[in-house]
C-alpha cells in the first residue's frame, strides 16, 4: 500500500469553515485517495478534524492533530515532529503558499517523501518556487497563467488541468421542463459576500433590463452567509447551498451569470460554479477574464465587459430560448471533455512506479 502525506495550508488554520471551492475539492480528493487504497496522512487542526471526518466517514484516514495553541506553518512543523521517523511515497501539497515553505524544508531535511507533487490553485510567489527546486516535483496548475509561473522551474511533469469533483451531481433538467416555465431565471452562484464575485454587477445589470423583458425574468443569488435585502420582488436571495443541493437548484435555472472581477489580492483562477452551470446545461454570461474566455472558446455563452454589456447579453438570452438551449449544450460538451476531475488519472500521472 502506497502512502501519501497530504498537506493543505487551510487545514493548518485554527478556525474551520464550511468548506467550498478548493477546500471542498481537497476533501473530495482525500476521500478518493483513501477509497482507492492509499494510506493517507493529513496534518490538521482540531476544528478541521471534525469537518473532514464528516465528509470522509469511515474511510481509513490518519489525521495528525496540530497542537491546540499553534496554527499555520508553525503548527505544521510541530505536527511533523510526530512523523519524524515516517517515510511516505508521496508528499502532496493541496495548494501553494509561503506558509508551507518551513514545512517543505523540514520534510526535505527529514527525507520524509520519495516524491513531491503540488496542485497549484493560485499563482505562486518566487520564494515558494525556489523552495521546491532542489528535487523533482510534479505540478498540476489549474490554469495556463499559473502554469507559466512554474515554467522556468523545470518541474516534471508540468501539467495544466483541473476539474469538478462529484460531477455526476450536475446534469441537465428533464427535457421539456423549461417549456412549461413562464419566466426566465438567471442565477449567480458563489460565496457572494465576497465583493469580487460581482453580485453588485449582476443586480445593477438586471435592474437596467427594459421593462418588457424584466417583467418576465428573475435573478437568483445563491448564496450569502447573511442574505441582503434587495428592494425588488424579482431578485431572490439564498443562504449558501450545500454542494449536494446545488445541482437541483441549477436545474431550475435558465442562465448562469458569472460576473467575477479580478482585484489586487483576489481573483478567479478556475470557477467551479461556472463548470457546475456548464455541466447542468446552462449557458453562461461571464465577465471578460481569461479563466472564462478559455471555457467559452467553443461556444457555451456570452462574454461581457461592463454592466451595460451584461444587461444586453441578459436581454438577448431572455428572448431567445433556442439560443439558450444551443449554448447550454455547447457548454456541457466542453465541460464534460475538459473539466471533469479524475483522481485515478491524476495519481497515475504524478506517481512514478
N, C-alpha and C positions, 0 to 999 in steps of 0.2 A: 504493500500500500504506500503510494507516494504521499509525502507530507507537504503542506502549504502553510506558511506563516503569512496571514493576511493583515495588512496594516492600513487603516483608513484614518486620516487625521481627525475627522469629525467624531469618530468613536472614542477618541482620546480626550474629548472635552467633558467637563463635569456635568453639563446640563444636556439631557436628551430632549429631542423634539419629535413631533410626529414626522416620520421620515417621508421625504418626497424627493423627486429628482435623483441626484447622484446617490444619496443615502439609500433610497428605496431600491435603486438598481444594484448597489453593492450588497445589500442584504439578500436580494434575489440571487445574485451571483454566488454568495457564500452558501446559500441553500442548495443551489445546483451542484456546487463542488462537493458538498457533503453527501448529497444524494448519489453522486457518481462514484462515491467510494474513496475520495481523497480525505486524508486526515487533516482537517482544517483547525488551525490555532489562531485565535483572534484576541489581541490585547484590547481591552475596552474598559471604560469607567463603569461603575456600578449602575448608574442611571441607564446607560445604553444596554446593559446586560438584559434587563427585563424586556426592552423593546425588541432586541434581536431574537430572544427566545420565543417571544410571541409569534414571530414570523417563521422561525425555523422549526418550531415544535419539538418533536422527539428525535430529530435528526442528530447524529453524533457531531458535536462541535465543542471544542475546548475553548472556553473564554477565560483569558488571564486578566483578572481584575487589577486595575490600577490602584495604588494606594489612595485612600479616601481624601487625603489632603494635597493631592497633586493632580495636575492635568497637563494636557498638551505634550510637548516634546519631553519635558522632564518626567512626566508620568510614564510616557512610553519607554524611556531609558530605564526607569526603575522597574517597570514590568518585565523588561527584557532580562534583568538580573535573574529572574526566576527561570529563564530559559537558557542561561549561560552554558549549560552542558548539553543543550539540544542541538541537533542538526536537522535542517529542513531541505527538502528537494527544491523548493521554490519560495522566494520572498516575493509576494505580490502586493504592490502598493496600489491602493484603490484610487489615488489621485496624486497630484503633485502638491508641493507646499514646502516652504523653507523650514517650517517647524518639524518636518520629517528628517532634515539633514542630520541632527545629532543621533537619531535612531539608525539611519543608514550607516553612519560612521561606526556606531557601536556594533552593529551586526557584521560589518566588514572585519572589525578587529576580532570579533568572536568567531569569524569564519562560519557563520551560522547557516548560510544558504548556498546551495550549489548553483542556483540560477536566480536572476532578478528580473522582474517584469513590472512595468508601470502602465496603468490606464490613465492617460492624461486628459482630464475633463477641462482643464484650464491651461492658459499659457504659463509655462514655467519661467522662473527667473534664472539668470545666468548661473547663479551660485548653486541652484538646485541641479542644473545640468552638470556642473563641474563635480558635484558630489557623486555622480554616477559613472564618471568617465573611466575609472581605473579597471573596469572589468566589463565583459559583455552584458548588455542589458537589452531586453526586448521592450519595445514601446508600442502601445496602441494609442493613437491620438484620435479624438472624436471628430476633428475637422482638419481641413488642409492647412489652415493658418497655424494651428497648434503643432501639426506635424513639421512645418517649416522651421519652427523654433528649435527642433531637435536635429535638424538636417546636418549641421556641421559636427555633431557628436559621434557620427558613425555608429549609431545604435543598430543592433541586429537581433531579430528582424525589426524593421521600422514599418509599422502598419498604420493605415488611416481607415477608420471604420468604427461603427457603433450601431446600436440598435435598441429596440424596445424589448424589455423582458416581459413575459406574460402577454405576448402579442395576441394570443388566442382570445383574450377578453374583448378585443376590438375588431368588430366586423360590421358590415352594413346592416341597416334595418331591413325587415322583410320587404320584398319588392311590392310596390303598390301602396305602402302605408303613407308615403309622402303625398300621394294624390288626394288623400282624404283630409289633409290639413287645410285650414282656412288662412293660416298665417305663415310667414317665413321667419324661422327662428335662427338668429345669429347668436354665436356664443364666443366668450373669451374664457380660457381655462388657465389656471396657474395660481401661484401664491400672489394674489393681486394686490395685497397690501404693499408689495414691493413696487415702488413708483415706476421703475424702469420697465415693468411688464406692460405699461401703456394702457391701463384701464381708462385713464382720463382721456386719452386719444380716441378710444373706441366710443366712449359716451359722447364726446363732442361731435364726432362724425355722425353718429346715429341721430342726434338731435338736429342735425342740419339736413337730414333727408327731406325731400319735398313731401308735403302733407299727403298727397295721393299715394305715395309709396309707403311712407312711415306708418300710416294707419293700418297697414296690413303686415307689419313687422313687429318683432320683439327682440330685445337684446338681453342675453342672459350672461351674468358674471358668476363663474364658479372657480374659485371661491375666495372668500375673505376670512380671516380669523375673526373679525367683527364686521359683518357686512354694513357698509354705509347706507345712508338713505339717499335715494335718487328721487327727485320730485317729478317722476314721470311713471305712469302706471305700466308702461310698456318696457321698462327696464327692471329686470328681475335679478335679485342677488341671492347667493347661497353661501353657506359656510363651506369650507374645504371638503370636497367629497373624497372618500377613501378610493384607492386605486380600483378596488373590486366593483365599485358602483359607477365609475366613470364611463365605462362602455355603454351602459344602459342610458345614462344621461345624454351622451353624444348621439345615440341613435334616435333621440327625439329632436335633434337639431338639424338644420339645413346647411349652414355655412359656419366655418370657424374663422374667427379673426385672430391674427397673431401680431399685435401692434407693438411688440417689444422695441426698445431703443437702447443702443449701447451708450453707456456712461463711462466716466473715468475709471471706476473700480468694477462696476457690474456690467455684464454683457451676456447675451445668449451665445452659447457655444454649441448647442445641439437642438434643444427644444423637444423634449419628449411629448409635450402637449400637441405640438404640430403633427408628430408622427401618429399619435393616438387618433387625431382627426383624420389623417390620410387613410389609415387602416380601416377606419369606420366608414370611409367613402364620402367624407365631407370635402368640398372644395375649400381651399384656404384663401384668405385675403391677408397677405403678410407684408410687413414693413420691408423696405429695400435694404436688407442686410445680407451679406454673403451666405450666412447659415440658412437663409430662406430661399434666396435665388437659386442656390445649389439644389434644394429639394424640389423646386418647381421648374427645373430646366427642361422637363419633358411635358409640361402642362401640369394640371392639377390645381390651378388657382391663379390669382392675380397679385401683382406687387404694387404697393403704393408708396408715395414719398412724403405726403403730408395729410393733414386732416381732410382737406378738400378732395384729395386723391382717394382717400379711404371712403368718403361719402359717395363719390362717383362709382367706385367699384361695388359698394354695397347695393346701390340702386340698380346697377347693371345685373347683378346676380339675383336680386329680389324679383326682377321682372322676367327672368329667363330660366324656367325650370329645366329646360333641355340642356342649357349650358352648365347649370349646376350639376346635373347628372353626369354629363360628359367629363367635366373637370374632376368630379369625385371619383370616377372610375380610373382616370389617368393617375391621380394621386395615389390611389390604393395600389395600383400596379407598381408604381415607383417604390412605395414603402415596402411592399412585400419582397421586392427584389433587392433592396438596399438596406433596409432599416429594421429587420427582424433579427434580434440577438440570438446567437447560437453558442452556448457555453462550450459545448464539445469541440466545435471548430476552433474557438479561441484557445482552448487549452492545447489542442493538437498543434497549433501554430507556434505557441510560445515555449512549450516544454520539449526539450530535447529527449530522445530515447534514453 
